[in-house]
Amino acid sequence: MPFIPHTPDDVAQMLGAIGAKKIDDLFDEIPKDLRIESLAGIPEALNEMQIGRLMSARAAQDGTPLNFIGAGAYEHHIPSAVWAVTTRGEFYSAYTPYQAEASQGTLQLIYEYQTMISSLTGMEVSNASLYDGGSAVAEAALMAIRAHRKSRSQRVLVPTTLHPNYRKTAVATTGGQGVRFEEIACPKGVLSVADLAKYQGEDIAALVIQQPNFFGVLEDVDALTDWAHANNIMVIASVNPTSLGILKPPGEWGTKGADIACGDCQPLGVPLSSGGPYAGFLTTKMEYVRQMPGRIVGRTVDTNGKQGFALTLQAREQHIRRGKATSNICTNQGLLVTAATIYLSLLGPEGLGRVANECHRNTQELVAALTRVKGVKLAFERPRFHEAVLLLDRPVAPVLVELARRGVVGGHDLSVDYPELGNALLVCATETRTAADIKAYADALAETLKAAVRAA
């Protein structure tokens, strides 16, 4: 990383220019009892070569385990070109493109991103991204309440099949604004029209539908969307973008399509990195565009007829009156949007479809292999994508610990968020998993369960 060294002469000249005798004089306002004379426990300084070896050794301690966990963050193959381009200085250091005359490259990239995401979701317009999938659900709920002129309520129906972190984020984001998220229990792993019957005819602003849902199960989105619209309820779709390589886009759900579609861009070229950063996407119908949070990049022509790009419909509190603002989102996740755009442009519709099909095939093979292990069975016998819920004959947490010791990240323990399911384990297989990987997991799980029996 570039740095500017200061020689003793440099420091002396600086002190002379400001009239100070020594560096400590610059901090004389800090009481002595608050100053730290030394940092206990800090080892001696290392040179660059030594630091490099130390960091490599620390990284190696993590090992290279086989990963079968998903739950909203997925290990996909990322073409090397994605981050080779994304980390170029022009993109890597670019900030919010307020000055269109100096930001045409960034603006065009965001415009292409919006076009791709709109096409992928089957919607008419996209914004320039949000923070992640959870904040996207929260902003979509607020947007639906603003846009639904015929509803006087701030009620949003949320099935428990929606990602628990998304539900928590939505409540934390909107709780101070009076929004009521009413959870609908889904013991069978899906939301059905029968589950919604008790809300028939009530004033409700929106219904959130995740597809595939948190359990990997496919919802009957056509029936649910049509029921909602028949009851004057807007539909918010929360979708995995990879799944849209083979599944029906939200814009085609039911007779009229979903009203708002959102999700997380993490599957689109963003690596697993200790929980982030990620980027959320949000698309909608043109009739609701003025209620969309964040910002939009538009394409136009200049006075000479040349193509140009500019920010438009910026309904943020720093652009208009605070009471009229659609959100307080202050920037977009530009770096992750860049990666997603390059990823999608490299794969194209056919490539994304191949990735989705491979994920589906591997998940089916994983479920088949693991359910052959004694003490393991499938929770929901329904069409699925990417993920599945397995039931074990013992608590999940100790099993995951032992699997980790054997070099396998075995999945996500559902007992905290879904205790009613019992010893439930959410597993996932993306296109990166091979037949040998799946066999290794099945063997490790079988040995783990046998060892527990012997120990008992």
C-alpha positions in Angstrom: 0.0 0.0 0.0 1.4 3.5 -0.9 2.6 5.6 2.1 4.5 8.8 2.6 7.5 8.5 4.9 8.5 11.4 7.1 12.2 11.8 7.8 13.5 13.6 11.0 14.1 16.7 8.9 10.6 16.6 7.6 9.2 16.4 11.1 11.6 19.2 12.3 10.5 21.5 9.5 6.8 20.8 10.2 7.2 21.5 14.0 9.1 24.7 13.2 6.4 25.9 10.8 3.7 25.5 13.5 5.8 26.6 16.4 5.9 23.4 18.4 9.1 22.0 20.0 8.2 18.3 19.8 5.5 15.9 18.6 4.2 15.4 22.1 3.3 19.1 22.3 0.5 18.4 19.7 -1.2 16.3 22.3 -0.8 18.4 25.4 -4.5 18.8 25.8 -4.9 15.2 26.7 -4.5 14.6 30.5 -1.5 12.6 31.4 -3.5 10.0 33.3 -5.3 9.2 30.0 -2.2 8.7 28.0 -0.7 5.2 27.4 3.0 5.1 27.6 3.4 1.6 26.1 1.2 -1.1 24.7 1.6 -4.3 26.8 1.6 -7.5 24.9 2.5 -6.0 21.5 5.4 -8.1 20.1 8.4 -6.5 18.4 7.9 -5.2 14.9 8.3 -7.6 11.9 9.5 -6.8 8.5 7.4 -7.3 5.3 8.7 -10.8 4.6 8.1 -11.9 8.2 4.6 -10.5 8.2 3.8 -12.3 4.9 4.9 -15.6 6.4 2.9 -15.0 9.6 -0.3 -14.1 7.7 0.1 -17.1 5.4 0.5 -19.4 8.5 -2.6 -17.9 10.2 -4.7 -18.3 7.0 -3.6 -21.9 6.7 -4.9 -22.6 10.2 -8.4 -22.3 8.7 -7.7 -25.2 6.4 -9.8 -25.9 3.3 -12.9 -27.7 4.6 -15.7 -28.9 2.3 -18.5 -26.4 2.6 -22.1 -27.5 2.7 -23.6 -24.5 4.4 -25.8 -22.0 2.5 -28.5 -20.2 4.5 -28.2 -17.0 2.4 -24.5 -17.0 1.7 -23.3 -19.4 -1.0 -20.0 -20.7 -2.2 -20.1 -20.3 -6.0 -17.3 -20.4 -8.6 -16.3 -16.9 -9.4 -14.5 -16.4 -12.7 -11.1 -14.8 -12.2 -12.0 -12.0 -14.5 -14.7 -10.7 -12.1 -12.4 -9.4 -9.4 -9.5 -8.7 -11.8 -11.8 -6.0 -13.3 -13.6 -5.1 -10.1 -10.4 -4.2 -8.3 -9.1 -1.9 -11.0 -8.5 1.5 -9.6 -11.3 3.1 -11.7 -13.9 0.9 -10.0 -12.2 0.1 -6.7 -11.8 3.7 -5.6 -14.9 5.2 -7.2 -17.4 6.8 -4.9 -20.9 8.0 -5.4 -21.2 9.3 -9.0 -22.7 12.8 -8.2 -20.7 14.5 -11.0 -22.0 12.9 -14.1 -19.4 14.5 -16.3 -16.6 12.8 -14.3 -18.4 9.5 -13.6 -19.7 8.2 -17.0 -17.9 4.8 -16.6 -19.4 4.1 -13.1 -22.8 5.4 -14.2 -22.9 3.2 -17.2 -21.9 0.1 -15.2 -24.7 0.8 -12.7 -27.1 1.3 -15.6 -26.1 -2.1 -17.1 -26.5 -3.6 -13.6 -30.0 -2.2 -13.3 -30.9 -3.5 -16.8 -29.6 -7.0 -16.0 -31.4 -7.2 -12.6 -34.6 -6.0 -14.1 -34.4 -8.6 -16.9 -33.5 -11.3 -14.4 -36.5 -10.6 -12.1 -38.9 -9.9 -15.0 -39.6 -6.4 -13.6 -39.5 -3.0 -15.2 -37.2 -0.9 -13.2 -34.3 -1.5 -10.7 -32.5 0.8 -8.3 -28.8 1.0 -7.8 -28.6 -1.5 -4.9 -29.1 -1.6 -1.2 -27.0 -3.0 1.6 -28.0 -6.7 1.5 -31.0 -9.0 1.2 -32.3 -8.2 4.7 -32.3 -4.5 4.2 -33.9 -5.0 0.8 -36.9 -6.7 2.4 -37.1 -3.9 5.0 -37.0 -1.2 2.3 -39.4 -3.2 0.1 -41.9 -3.3 3.0 -41.7 0.5 3.5 -42.0 1.0 -0.2 -45.1 -1.2 -0.4 -46.8 0.8 2.4 -46.1 4.1 0.6 -47.2 2.8 -2.7 -50.4 1.0 -1.6 -52.8 3.9 -1.8 -55.8 1.8 -1.0 -54.5 0.4 2.3 -54.6 2.4 5.5 -52.7 -0.2 7.5 -49.0 -0.8 8.0 -49.4 -4.6 8.3 -47.1 -6.9 6.4 -47.6 -10.6 6.3 -44.3 -12.6 6.7 -44.2 -16.4 6.6 -41.7 -18.1 8.9 -40.2 -19.6 5.7 -38.6 -16.2 5.1 -34.9 -16.1 6.1 -34.9 -15.4 9.9 -32.1 -12.8 9.5 -34.2 -11.0 6.9 -37.2 -10.9 9.3 -35.0 -9.6 12.2 -33.5 -6.9 9.9 -36.9 -5.8 8.7 -38.2 -5.4 12.2 -35.1 -3.6 13.4 -35.2 -1.2 10.4 -38.9 -0.4 10.4 -39.9 -0.9 14.0 -39.7 2.8 14.8 -42.0 3.7 11.9 -45.0 1.7 13.1 -44.7 -1.2 10.6 -46.2 -4.5 11.9 -44.7 -7.7 10.6 -47.2 -10.5 11.3 -45.5 -13.9 11.1 -47.4 -16.9 9.7 -46.2 -20.3 10.9 -45.5 -22.8 8.2 -45.0 -26.2 9.9 -45.1 -28.0 6.5 -42.2 -26.1 5.2 -44.3 -23.9 2.8 -46.8 -21.2 2.9 -50.2 -22.2 1.6 -53.4 -20.3 0.6 -55.1 -22.1 3.5 -52.6 -20.5 5.9 -53.7 -17.1 4.6 -57.5 -17.7 4.9 -57.8 -16.0 8.3 -56.6 -12.8 6.7 -59.3 -12.8 4.0 -60.8 -9.4 3.5 -58.6 -7.6 6.1 -56.7 -4.4 5.4 -53.1 -5.6 4.8 -50.4 -3.7 2.9 -48.2 -6.5 1.6 -47.3 -10.2 1.7 -43.6 -11.3 1.5 -42.9 -14.5 -0.4 -39.4 -16.0 -0.5 -38.6 -18.3 -3.5 -37.0 -20.7 -2.9 -37.8 -20.2 0.8 -35.3 -20.5 3.6 -35.7 -24.3 3.7 -34.9 -24.5 0.0 -38.5 -25.5 -0.7 -40.4 -24.0 -3.7 -43.5 -22.1 -2.8 -46.6 -22.1 -4.9 -45.9 -18.5 -5.9 -48.7 -18.3 -8.6 -51.5 -19.2 -6.1 -50.1 -17.0 -3.4 -49.6 -14.0 -5.6 -53.1 -14.3 -7.1 -54.6 -14.7 -3.6 -52.9 -11.6 -2.4 -53.9 -9.5 -5.3 -57.5 -10.7 -5.0 -57.5 -9.4 -1.5 -56.0 -6.0 -2.4 -52.5 -6.9 -1.0 -49.2 -6.1 -2.7 -46.7 -8.9 -3.2 -43.0 -8.6 -2.3 -40.8 -11.3 -3.7 -37.5 -12.2 -2.0 -35.6 -14.3 -4.5 -32.2 -16.0 -4.9 -30.8 -14.6 -8.2 -29.1 -17.8 -9.2 -32.4 -19.7 -9.0 -33.8 -17.3 -11.6 -31.6 -19.0 -14.2 -34.2 -21.8 -14.2 -37.2 -20.6 -12.2 -40.1 -18.3 -13.2 -39.1 -14.7 -12.5 -41.3 -12.7 -10.0 -42.6 -10.5 -12.7 -44.5 -13.5 -14.1 -45.9 -14.8 -10.8 -49.6 -15.4 -11.0 -51.8 -13.3 -13.3 -50.2 -9.9 -12.7 -46.7 -10.7 -11.3 -45.2 -9.6 -8.0 -45.2 -5.9 -7.3 -41.7 -5.6 -5.8 -38.8 -8.1 -6.1 -35.7 -8.0 -4.0 -32.8 -10.2 -2.8 -29.1 -10.4 -2.3 -26.5 -10.1 -4.9 -24.0 -12.3 -3.0 -24.4 -15.3 -5.3 -23.4 -13.2 -8.2 -19.7 -13.1 -8.0 -19.3 -12.0 -4.3 -17.1 -14.4 -2.2 -17.8 -15.6 1.3 -16.0 -13.2 3.5 -17.0 -13.4 7.2 -20.5 -12.2 6.5 -20.1 -9.5 4.0 -20.1 -6.9 2.6 -23.0 -7.8 0.3 -25.4 -5.9 -1.9 -29.2 -6.0 -2.0 -31.2 -5.6 -5.2 -34.7 -4.2 -5.5 -36.9 -4.0 -8.6 -40.5 -3.0 -9.2 -43.1 -2.1 -11.7 -42.8 1.3 -13.4 -46.0 2.6 -11.7 -44.2 2.4 -8.3 -40.9 3.8 -9.4 -41.3 7.1 -7.5 -41.6 5.1 -4.2 -38.4 3.2 -4.8 -35.7 3.9 -2.3 -32.1 4.7 -3.1 -31.2 6.0 -6.5 -31.6 5.1 -10.2 -29.2 5.7 -13.1 -30.9 6.8 -16.3 -29.6 6.9 -19.9 -30.1 10.0 -22.0 -28.4 12.1 -24.7 -26.4 15.3 -24.5 -26.9 18.5 -26.6 -24.8 16.8 -29.3 -26.9 13.7 -29.4 -24.3 11.5 -27.7 -25.3 8.9 -25.2 -24.9 9.8 -21.6 -25.8 8.6 -18.1 -27.0 10.5 -15.0 -28.5 9.9 -11.6 -32.3 10.4 -11.6 -35.3 10.2 -9.3 -33.1 10.6 -6.2 -35.8 10.8 -3.6 -33.4 10.9 -0.6 -33.5 13.2 2.3 -30.4 15.2 1.2 -32.1 15.9 -2.2 -35.7 16.7 -1.2 -37.6 17.6 2.0 -37.0 15.0 4.7 -40.7 14.2 5.1 -40.9 13.4 1.4 -37.8 11.2 1.2 -38.2 7.5 0.4 -35.2 6.3 2.5 -32.0 7.5 4.2 -29.8 5.1 2.1 -26.7 7.2 1.6 -24.9 5.2 -1.0 -25.0 2.0 -3.0 -22.8 -1.0 -2.7 -20.8 0.0 -5.8 -18.0 -2.5 -5.5 -20.3 -5.5 -5.1 -22.6 -4.2 -7.9 -19.5 -4.0 -10.1 -18.7 -7.7 -9.4 -22.3 -8.8 -9.9 -22.5 -6.9 -13.3 -19.3 -8.5 -14.6 -20.3 -11.9 -13.3 -23.7 -11.7 -15.1 -22.1 -10.4 -18.3 -19.6 -13.2 -18.3 -22.1 -16.0 -17.7 -25.1 -14.6 -19.6 -28.5 -16.3 -19.4 -27.3 -19.7 -20.6 -24.4 -19.7 -18.2 -26.5 -18.7 -15.2 -28.9 -21.5 -16.2 -26.1 -24.0 -16.2 -25.0 -22.9 -12.8 -28.5 -23.2 -11.4 -29.0 -26.6 -12.9 -25.7 -27.9 -11.4 -26.7 -26.5 -8.0 -30.0 -28.3 -8.2 -28.5 -31.6 -9.4 -25.8 -31.5 -6.7 -28.4 -30.8 -4.0 -30.5 -33.7 -5.1 -27.4 -36.0 -5.0 -26.4 -34.6 -1.6 -29.9 -35.3 -0.1 -29.9 -38.8 -1.6 -26.4 -39.6 -0.2 -27.1 -38.2 3.3 -30.5 -39.8 3.8 -28.9 -43.2 3.2 -27.0 -42.7 6.4 -28.8 -44.3 9.4 -30.3 -41.7 11.6 -30.9 -39.1 8.9 -34.2 -38.4 7.0 -35.6 -35.6 4.8 -37.9 -33.2 6.5 -40.0 -31.9 3.6 -40.8 -34.1 0.6 -41.4 -31.2 -1.8 -39.7 -29.7 -4.9 -36.6 -27.8 -3.8 -33.7 -25.8 -5.0 -30.2 -25.4 -3.6 -31.0 -26.4 -0.1 -32.8 -29.0 2.0 -33.7 -29.7 5.6 -32.6 -33.0 7.1 -33.7 -34.4 10.5 -31.1 -36.1 12.7 -31.8 -38.6 15.5 -29.8 -36.5 17.9 -28.9 -32.8 18.5 -27.3 -31.1 15.5 -24.7 -28.9 17.2 -22.3 -31.7 18.4 -22.6 -33.4 15.1 -21.5 -30.2 13.3 -18.5 -29.8 15.7 -17.3 -33.4 14.9 -17.9 -32.9 11.2 -15.8 -29.7 11.3 -13.0 -31.7 13.0 -13.2 -34.1 10.0 -12.9 -31.2 7.5 -16.5 -30.8 6.6 -18.7 -27.7 7.2 -21.9 -29.7 7.5 -24.6 -27.1 7.3 -26.7 -24.7 9.4 -28.3 -25.8 12.7 -32.0 -24.8 12.6 -32.7 -25.5 16.2 -32.2 -21.9 17.4 -34.6 -20.3 14.9 -36.9 -23.3 14.4 -37.0 -25.3 17.6 -40.3 -26.8 16.5 -38.6 -28.8 13.8 -36.5 -30.7 16.3 -33.0 -31.8 15.3 -33.1 -30.1 12.0 -30.1 -29.4 9.7 -30.1 -27.2 6.6 -27.6 -28.4 4.0 -26.7 -26.9 0.7 -24.7 -27.9 -2.4 -23.7 -25.5 -5.1 -22.0 -26.1 -8.5 -18.6 -26.2 -6.8 -19.3 -29.5 -5.1 -18.3 -32.8 -6.8 -19.4 -36.4 -6.4 -16.3 -37.0 -4.4 -17.1 -34.1 -2.1 -20.7 -35.4 -1.5 -19.3 -38.9 -0.8 -16.8 -37.5 1.7 -19.6 -35.7 3.5 -21.8 -38.8 3.7 -18.9 -40.9 4.9 -17.9 -38.3 7.5 -21.6 -38.1 8.7 -21.9 -41.8 8.9 -18.7 -42.1 11.0 -19.7 -39.3 13.2 -23.1 -40.8 14.0 -21.6 -44.3 14.6 -18.9 -42.9 16.9 -21.6 -41.2 19.0 -23.4 -44.5 19.3 -20.3 -46.3 20.4 -19.5 -43.6 22.9 -22.9 -43.8 24.4 
